[in-house]
């Protein structure tokens, strides 16, 4: 006894999931609609959308890192510190620290501003230059106002000490006019 194949005609939308099956009764191929939970699964990483999304994500990350500006170290911006007056101000601070390192009172006093000279006595200035430093480091300066810069410095003790210590301070340099720079605050 042969089973007859009964096909039921059902109107379904075209986007319904289906698969083709071979009918045992008539040996023809028919379309069989399946429910959503019977649909074949796409394996991870096997879809075009996923690879397109991943490549767009990587490209956007590369473009973001290439064109984004990172903040400078510390609080100063390079555009503030590197104007046309920055070099002469840094040179004045360096010359003053060299005179302090060598114990040269006369040349060091010539680089002091009138405000700095008024704030220190002759004995205080002699004591300042009589304690020379072994070494110093000047950090990236920042502009305080037009014609005034502050440079952070690290001073290393004189070679007579058994253990060397770093002391951190700052030096302020001001423009006195005619492109002359003077130290306004001692370290």
N, C-alpha and C positions, 0 to 999 in steps of 0.2 A: 504494500500500500504506500503509495507515494503521497507525501504531503504537498499540498498545493501552496504556493507562495501567495500570500495576500499582501499587497502593498497598499498602504493607506496614504492618500495624497493629502498633505498638509501644507498650507501656505506659511512659509517662514521667511523672515527677513534674510537678506543675503549675507549679513555679517555674522550670522549664527555659526558657531563652530561645527564642523562636520568632518567626517572621514569617509573614505570610499571602502566599501566592503563587498565581497563576492557573495552573491546569493547562492545557497546550496540547491535551491529548487530550480532556478532557471539558468544557472551559470552565467548570469550577467553581473555587471558591477553596478551597485546602487550607492546612492549617497545616504549615509546614516548620520543623523544629527545627534550630537552628544551634549551632555550637560557640562557646565563650566568646571565642576570638580573632576571630570574625567579627561579634561584637556591635557595634552602632553605638556610637560614642563620644559622650560628653556633652562639649560644649565648655566651656572654662574659664569660670567665672562663670555658668554656665547652670543650675545645680542649686539646688533649694530648700534642701537641706542646707547648701550652701556659704554662701548668703546668710543663713541662720539662724545659722550658726556665726559669721559675720563680725559680724552685728548683736549677738549675745550677747557677743562679745569686746569690741566697742567700748563696749557698755553697762557691762560689768564694769570696764573701764579707767576710764571716767568716774566710776563710783561709788567706785573705789579712790582716785583722785586727789582726789575731793571730800571724802572722809571720813578720809583718812589725815592724820596730823599730821606736819608737817615739823619737824625739830629747829631750835632757835633758833641764831642765829649764835654761834659760839664754844662755850664749854663750859658757860655758865650757862643755866639754865632760867628763863623769865620768871616762873614761879610762885615760885622762890626769891628773886628780886630784888625783886619788887613786893609786899611785904607792908606792913603799916602803919608799920613803922619805916624803910622805904627812903627815903621823902620827906624826913624830918628829917635823916637821915644824909647824903643828897645835898646838902641845903641847907647843912649845916655844912661839907662839903668845898668847896662853891662859895664860901661866905663866906671861908674861909681862903685860897683861891686868889685871891680878889679883894683881900684885904688884902696878900698877897704881891705882886700886880701893882701895887698902888698904893704899896707900901713902908711900910705902916702897921704898925710893930713892936708897938705897945701892943695894938691889937685882935687882931692875929695871935697874940700870945703868950697872950691870954685864951682863945683857942680850942685851945690845946695841952693835952694830958692831962698828969698828973703823971709818967707814964712817959716821955713825949716830952721834958718839961722836964728830967728827970734825965739824959737821954742827950745833951744838947747844952749847950754853955757859952754864956755871954752874948755873947762875941765871935763864936762860931759862928752864933748867932741873928742878930746884927747883920749879919754877912756874908751870911747867907741872905736877909734882907729888903733889903739894899742892892743886890742884883742882881735887879732886878725883871724880870719876863717881859713880852714884848710881847703875847702871847695864850696861851690854854690851851684845851684841849678835855677834857671829862670823858666817859669811856665808860660803858657799862652796867656797874654794879657787881654784885658777888656777895657773898652773905652768907657770912662765914667761920664764925661761930658766933653764938649768940643775942646780939644787941646789938653786933655787930661787922661792918663792911662794908669791902670793898676796892674802890676805884674806879681803873681805869686812866686815866692822863692823858697827854696829849701837850702838851709845853711848847714854845713857839716863842720863839727868842732875842729879846733886847731890840732895840729899833729902831736902836741905835748900830752894830750889826754890819752889814757890807756885804751878806753873804749870810745869809739866815735859815735856820736849821736847826731841825728838830724833834727833841726828845729825849723818849723814852718812859719813863715811870715809873709809880708807883702811890702812892696815898695811902690810909691805913687810918684809919677813923673808928670810935670806940667810944662806947657809951652809958655816961655817967658817973652816971646816976641822975636822977630827977625830970625826965625827958625832955630832958636836956642831952646834947649830943653834942660830943665833942672829937677833935682830930686826934691819933692815936697814933703815926703814922709819917710823917715829912716826905717829900715827893717828891725 
